[in-house]
Amino acid sequence: MPRFALCLLALIALSPFASLAETPAHRPIVIGYVMDGATLPPIEARKLDAINFAFAHVNDAHEIFLRSDTATTALVGLNALKTDNPDLKLLLSVGGWGSGNFSEAAASDAARTAFAESAVRLVVQHRLDGIDIDWEYPTLPGPGISHSPADRDNFTRMLQAVRDRLDALGKADGRHYLLTIAAADGEAARGLDLPRIVPLLDWINLMTYDFFGSLTPVTGHHAALGKSASAPGDARTTIKAVDEFLGGGVPPAKLNVGAAFYGRKFVRVQRADHGLYQAYGEHAAFLSWRDLKADYIDRNGYVRHWDKDAQAAWLWNQTDASFVTYEDPQALRAKAAYVRERGLGGVMYWEHRQDDGTLLDALREGLYGP
């Protein structure tokens, strides 16, 4: 047996998840978000089950639209990947952080109809396999977007309208079109009526990252699997988020855990405990995995540390008092193994351009073995 496999088996045996069921009833899937851009990044189609193309937006007429000239070309290129992987699914992701007009588009029957019909038009026009809705977040203001307490009920009605239109199209085509959402835990989850929306959805992409950032008073692991011994009592973790959604009635196979192909840098950090869970002066940057490999991991004064409780890595620069939280191959293999052990649907990641292939391969090793 390869050394990696032995190490992974030992890790699982010693982990707090070892008592969980080890063999899911299905093959877990891998979903990658691919952002629009002047060109597409290299994509090995056979390593993915689905691609979410990000992002389309919602206009004042309650319709979904592609906001750039490059989007149509990109969708043609993504569809071409099916030559290598005929089973690959291509979805258009609508929304993202700061994307507005959802509340208005969900607020009435006429608005929901316009939204749903525009979704179907785009599915037909761009040969899509479905729609992914990333409303961040129903009932919450986000960065200045409109919101209402009625969003919770209206989002369910919006999803029903889209589901009905996709099913009508599928009946005519003799196929099933996917409807998925991105969601977050805690306060963001309270805007979701899970018992009502789950039957309408093929899966939920759970954004188990950004747990710590510019809105938190201390540093921390932004995508931790478990809870650190020194973490604040209310610290968010992947396990806590998964338990919340499973407890809300989401079947395990419909829940995909999120992986981050980027890190967050904090500066002017208090120097205790190598900067972990310490007050800081500024959240200074987002760093892609490519950036981290080139300039940070055990380079330029940054030293890698490992938190066995959180199953998470971090970097600490003692001289600069700089802290970086990120996911590396060890953390992603542990997160993927957890997905397999819990029988969850799979893993989605943000975002494909930020990886050099290392992190995607680590996820696949955790899900399927070396």
C-alpha positions as CSV (number, residue, x, y, z in Angstrom):
1,M,0.0,0.0,0.0
2,P,1.4,3.5,-0.9
3,R,2.7,5.5,2.1
4,F,0.0,8.2,1.6
5,A,-2.7,5.6,1.9
6,L,-1.2,4.2,5.2
7,C,-0.9,7.8,6.5
8,L,-4.5,8.5,5.6
9,L,-5.8,5.4,7.2
10,A,-3.9,6.2,10.4
11,L,-5.3,9.8,10.3
12,I,-8.8,8.5,10.1
13,A,-8.3,5.9,12.8
14,L,-7.1,8.6,15.2
15,S,-9.6,11.3,14.2
16,P,-12.8,12.2,16.1
17,F,-14.7,11.0,13.0
18,A,-13.4,7.5,13.0
19,S,-16.6,6.0,14.4
20,L,-18.7,7.3,11.6
21,A,-19.8,5.1,8.7
22,E,-16.9,4.7,6.2
23,T,-18.8,3.6,3.1
24,P,-21.4,5.9,1.6
25,A,-24.2,4.6,-0.6
26,H,-23.1,6.7,-3.5
27,R,-20.0,8.0,-5.2
28,P,-19.3,11.5,-3.9
29,I,-19.1,14.3,-6.6
30,V,-16.7,17.2,-7.2
31,I,-18.1,20.6,-8.2
32,G,-15.8,23.4,-9.2
33,Y,-16.8,27.1,-9.5
34,V,-15.2,28.7,-12.6
35,M,-15.3,32.5,-12.8
36,D,-15.8,34.4,-16.0
37,G,-12.7,35.9,-17.6
38,A,-10.9,36.8,-20.8
39,T,-9.9,33.1,-21.2
40,L,-10.8,29.9,-19.5
41,P,-8.2,28.3,-17.2
42,P,-6.9,24.8,-17.9
43,I,-9.6,22.3,-16.8
44,E,-9.2,18.5,-16.7
45,A,-12.8,17.6,-17.4
46,R,-12.6,14.0,-16.1
47,K,-11.7,15.3,-12.7
48,L,-15.0,17.1,-12.2
49,D,-18.6,16.1,-12.1
50,A,-20.0,19.6,-12.4
51,I,-18.9,23.1,-13.2
52,N,-20.7,26.2,-11.8
53,F,-20.0,29.1,-14.1
54,A,-19.9,32.3,-12.0
55,F,-21.6,34.7,-12.1
56,A,-24.8,35.7,-13.8
57,H,-26.9,38.5,-12.1
58,V,-30.5,39.6,-11.8
59,N,-31.6,42.9,-13.4
60,D,-34.4,45.4,-12.4
61,A,-36.8,43.5,-14.7
62,H,-36.3,40.4,-12.4
63,E,-34.4,38.5,-15.2
64,I,-31.1,36.6,-15.1
65,F,-28.5,38.0,-17.4
66,L,-24.9,37.5,-18.3
67,R,-23.0,40.7,-17.5
68,S,-19.9,40.3,-19.7
69,D,-19.1,39.8,-23.4
70,T,-16.8,37.0,-22.5
71,A,-19.4,34.9,-20.8
72,T,-21.0,33.4,-23.9
73,T,-17.6,32.4,-25.3
74,A,-16.6,30.9,-21.9
75,L,-19.8,28.8,-21.8
76,V,-19.0,27.5,-25.3
77,G,-15.6,26.5,-24.1
78,L,-17.0,24.8,-21.0
79,N,-19.5,22.9,-23.0
80,A,-16.7,21.7,-25.2
81,L,-15.2,19.9,-22.2
82,K,-18.0,17.3,-22.5
83,T,-16.0,15.8,-25.4
84,D,-13.6,14.5,-22.8
85,N,-16.2,13.9,-20.1
86,P,-19.7,13.4,-21.5
87,D,-21.1,13.1,-17.9
88,L,-19.9,16.6,-16.9
89,K,-22.7,18.9,-15.9
90,L,-22.6,22.6,-16.6
91,L,-24.6,25.0,-14.4
92,L,-25.0,28.8,-14.5
93,S,-24.4,30.3,-11.1
94,V,-26.6,33.3,-10.4
95,G,-25.6,35.9,-7.7
96,G,-22.5,35.9,-5.5
97,W,-21.5,38.3,-2.7
98,G,-23.0,41.7,-3.3
99,S,-25.3,40.7,-6.1
100,G,-28.7,42.3,-5.6
101,N,-32.3,42.3,-7.0
102,F,-33.0,38.9,-5.6
103,S,-35.5,40.2,-3.0
104,E,-37.5,42.0,-5.6
105,A,-37.4,39.1,-8.1
106,A,-38.8,36.8,-5.4
107,A,-41.4,39.1,-4.1
108,S,-44.4,38.5,-6.4
109,D,-45.8,35.8,-8.8
110,A,-45.1,38.0,-11.8
111,A,-41.5,38.7,-10.7
112,R,-40.8,35.0,-10.0
113,T,-42.2,34.0,-13.3
114,A,-39.9,36.5,-15.1
115,F,-36.9,35.1,-13.1
116,A,-37.8,31.5,-13.9
117,E,-38.5,32.0,-17.5
118,S,-35.2,33.9,-18.0
119,A,-33.5,30.9,-16.3
120,V,-35.0,28.5,-18.8
121,R,-34.1,30.7,-21.7
122,L,-30.4,30.7,-20.7
123,V,-30.4,27.0,-20.1
124,V,-31.7,26.4,-23.7
125,Q,-29.5,29.2,-25.3
126,H,-26.3,28.0,-23.7
127,R,-26.9,24.2,-23.5
128,L,-26.8,24.2,-19.7
129,D,-27.6,21.3,-17.4
130,G,-29.0,23.5,-14.7
131,I,-29.1,26.6,-12.6
132,D,-27.2,27.3,-9.3
133,I,-28.6,30.2,-7.2
134,D,-26.2,32.0,-4.9
135,W,-28.3,34.5,-3.1
136,E,-26.2,35.9,-0.3
137,Y,-28.4,35.9,1.7
138,P,-32.3,35.8,2.0
139,T,-33.5,38.2,4.7
140,L,-30.1,39.7,5.2
141,P,-28.7,43.0,3.9
142,G,-25.3,41.7,2.8
143,P,-23.2,44.5,1.4
144,G,-26.1,46.9,0.8
145,I,-28.4,44.7,-1.2
146,S,-32.2,44.9,-0.7
147,H,-33.8,42.4,1.7
148,S,-37.0,41.7,3.5
149,P,-38.3,39.4,6.3
150,A,-40.5,37.9,3.5
151,D,-37.5,36.7,1.6
152,R,-37.5,33.3,3.5
153,D,-40.9,32.4,2.2
154,N,-40.5,34.1,-1.2
155,F,-37.2,32.3,-1.9
156,T,-39.1,29.0,-1.6
157,R,-41.6,30.3,-4.0
158,M,-38.9,31.4,-6.4
159,L,-37.2,28.0,-6.3
160,Q,-40.6,26.3,-6.9
161,A,-41.1,28.6,-10.0
162,V,-37.7,27.7,-11.4
163,R,-38.2,24.0,-10.6
164,D,-41.5,23.9,-12.4
165,R,-40.1,25.6,-15.5
166,L,-37.1,23.3,-15.6
167,D,-39.3,20.2,-15.1
168,A,-41.5,21.4,-18.0
169,L,-38.4,21.8,-20.2
170,G,-37.1,18.4,-19.1
171,K,-40.4,16.7,-19.9
172,A,-40.1,18.0,-23.4
173,D,-36.5,17.1,-23.7
174,G,-36.7,13.7,-21.9
175,R,-34.1,14.7,-19.3
176,H,-33.6,16.2,-15.9
177,Y,-32.3,19.7,-15.3
178,L,-30.5,20.5,-12.1
179,L,-31.5,23.2,-9.6
180,T,-29.0,23.9,-6.8
181,I,-28.1,26.6,-4.3
182,A,-25.1,27.9,-2.4
183,A,-25.8,28.4,1.3
184,A,-24.0,29.2,4.5
185,D,-24.5,28.2,8.1
186,G,-25.6,30.2,11.2
187,E,-27.4,33.5,10.7
188,A,-27.3,33.0,6.9
189,A,-29.2,29.7,7.2
190,R,-32.1,31.2,9.0
191,G,-33.3,32.7,5.8
192,L,-33.8,29.2,4.3
193,D,-37.0,27.2,4.8
194,L,-35.0,23.9,4.5
195,P,-38.0,21.4,4.8
196,R,-39.7,23.2,1.9
197,I,-36.8,23.9,-0.4
198,V,-34.9,20.6,-0.1
199,P,-37.4,18.6,-2.2
200,L,-37.0,21.2,-5.0
201,L,-33.2,21.0,-5.1
202,D,-30.7,18.5,-6.4
203,W,-28.1,19.6,-3.9
204,I,-26.9,22.4,-1.7
205,N,-23.3,23.7,-1.9
206,L,-22.4,24.6,1.7
207,M,-19.9,27.4,1.8
208,T,-17.8,26.1,4.6
209,Y,-15.2,28.8,4.3
210,D,-14.8,32.5,5.3
211,F,-15.4,31.6,8.9
212,F,-12.9,34.2,9.9
213,G,-12.2,37.4,8.1
214,S,-12.6,41.2,8.2
215,L,-15.8,40.9,10.1
216,T,-14.4,38.8,13.0
217,P,-12.5,40.4,15.9
218,V,-9.7,37.8,15.9
219,T,-7.8,35.7,13.4
220,G,-8.7,32.0,12.9
221,H,-9.0,29.1,10.5
222,H,-11.3,30.4,7.8
223,A,-12.3,26.9,6.5
224,A,-11.6,24.6,9.5
225,L,-13.0,21.1,9.5
226,G,-13.3,20.8,13.3
227,K,-12.9,23.2,16.3
228,S,-9.6,24.2,17.7
229,A,-9.0,23.8,21.4
230,S,-8.3,27.5,21.7
231,A,-11.1,28.7,19.4
232,P,-13.9,31.0,20.7
233,G,-17.0,29.2,21.9
234,D,-19.1,30.4,18.9
235,A,-16.4,29.6,16.3
236,R,-17.9,28.3,13.0
237,T,-16.6,25.0,11.6
238,T,-17.4,22.6,8.8
239,I,-18.6,19.9,11.1
240,K,-20.9,22.4,12.9
241,A,-22.3,23.7,9.6
242,V,-22.9,20.2,8.3
243,D,-24.7,19.2,11.5
244,E,-26.9,22.2,11.3
245,F,-28.1,21.4,7.8
246,L,-28.5,17.7,8.5
247,G,-30.5,18.6,11.6
248,G,-32.6,20.9,9.4
249,G,-33.7,17.9,7.3
250,V,-31.2,18.0,4.4
251,P,-30.4,14.4,3.3
252,P,-26.6,13.8,3.5
253,A,-26.4,13.0,-0.2
254,K,-27.8,16.4,-1.1
255,L,-25.2,18.3,0.9
256,N,-21.8,19.2,-0.6
257,V,-19.0,20.6,1.7
258,G,-17.1,23.7,0.4
259,A,-13.4,23.9,0.0
260,A,-11.3,27.1,-0.3
261,F,-8.6,27.3,-2.9
262,Y,-7.5,30.6,-1.4
263,G,-6.3,32.0,1.9
264,R,-6.8,35.2,4.0
265,K,-3.9,37.3,5.3
266,F,-4.1,39.3,8.5
267,V,-1.4,41.9,9.5
268,R,-0.4,43.6,12.8
269,V,-1.4,40.5,14.7
270,Q,-0.9,39.9,18.4
271,R,2.1,37.6,18.7
272,A,0.8,35.0,21.2
273,D,0.2,31.4,20.0
274,H,1.8,32.1,16.6
275,G,-1.0,34.5,15.8
276,L,-3.9,32.0,16.0
277,Y,-7.1,33.5,17.5
278,Q,-5.5,36.8,18.1
279,A,-6.6,40.4,17.6
280,Y,-5.2,42.0,14.5
281,G,-4.9,45.4,12.8
282,E,-6.2,44.6,9.3
283,H,-7.5,41.9,7.1
284,A,-5.0,42.6,4.3
285,A,-5.5,40.3,1.4
286,F,-7.0,37.2,-0.3
287,L,-4.3,34.9,-1.5
288,S,-4.7,32.2,-4.2
289,W,-3.1,28.8,-3.7
290,R,-0.7,29.8,-6.5
291,D,0.3,32.9,-4.5
292,L,0.7,30.9,-1.3
293,K,2.9,28.3,-2.9
294,A,5.1,30.8,-4.7
295,D,5.6,33.4,-1.9
296,Y,4.3,32.3,1.5
297,I,4.4,28.6,2.5
298,D,7.7,28.2,4.3
299,R,9.0,31.2,2.4
300,N,9.8,34.9,3.2
301,G,9.6,34.4,6.9
302,Y,6.3,32.5,6.9
303,V,6.3,29.2,8.8
304,R,3.6,26.5,8.4
305,H,1.7,25.3,11.5
306,W,-0.8,22.5,11.8
307,D,-3.9,22.4,14.1
308,K,-4.8,18.7,14.7
309,D,-8.2,19.6,16.3
310,A,-9.3,21.8,13.5
311,Q,-7.5,19.7,10.8
312,A,-6.3,23.0,9.4
313,A,-3.0,24.7,8.5
314,W,-1.9,28.3,9.0
315,L,1.2,30.4,8.4
316,W,2.8,32.7,10.9
317,N,5.5,35.4,10.2
318,Q,6.9,36.3,13.6
319,T,9.0,39.3,12.2
320,D,6.0,40.9,10.4
321,A,3.3,39.7,12.8
322,S,1.4,38.4,9.8
323,F,-1.0,35.5,9.9
324,V,-2.4,33.5,6.9
325,T,-5.3,31.0,7.1
326,Y,-5.7,28.7,4.2
327,E,-6.5,25.1,3.1
328,D,-3.6,22.9,1.9
329,P,-3.5,19.3,0.6
330,Q,-3.4,17.8,4.1
331,A,-6.5,19.8,5.2
332,L,-8.4,19.1,2.0
333,R,-7.7,15.3,2.2
334,A,-9.1,15.4,5.8
335,K,-12.2,17.4,4.7
336,A,-12.8,15.0,1.8
337,A,-12.4,12.0,4.0
338,Y,-15.0,13.5,6.4
339,V,-17.4,13.9,3.4
340,R,-16.9,10.2,2.6
341,E,-17.3,9.1,6.2
342,R,-20.5,11.0,6.6
343,G,-22.0,9.9,3.3
344,L,-22.3,13.5,2.1
345,G,-22.9,14.4,-1.5
346,G,-19.4,15.6,-2.3
347,V,-17.2,18.6,-2.3
348,M,-17.5,21.9,-4.1
349,Y,-14.7,24.4,-4.3
350,W,-14.1,28.1,-4.9
351,E,-12.4,28.8,-7.3
352,H,-10.7,26.9,-10.1
353,R,-8.4,29.6,-11.4
354,Q,-6.7,29.8,-8.0
355,D,-5.3,26.3,-8.0
356,D,-2.4,24.8,-10.0
357,G,-4.0,21.3,-9.8
358,T,-2.5,20.4,-6.4
359,L,-5.6,21.1,-4.4
360,L,-8.1,19.4,-6.7
361,D,-5.9,16.3,-6.7
362,A,-5.8,16.4,-2.9
363,L,-9.6,16.5,-2.8
364,R,-9.9,13.6,-5.2
365,E,-7.4,11.6,-3.2
366,G,-9.5,12.2,0.0
367,L,-12.7,11.2,-1.8
368,Y,-11.5,8.2,-3.9
369,G,-8.1,7.2,-2.6
370,P,-4.7,7.6,-4.2
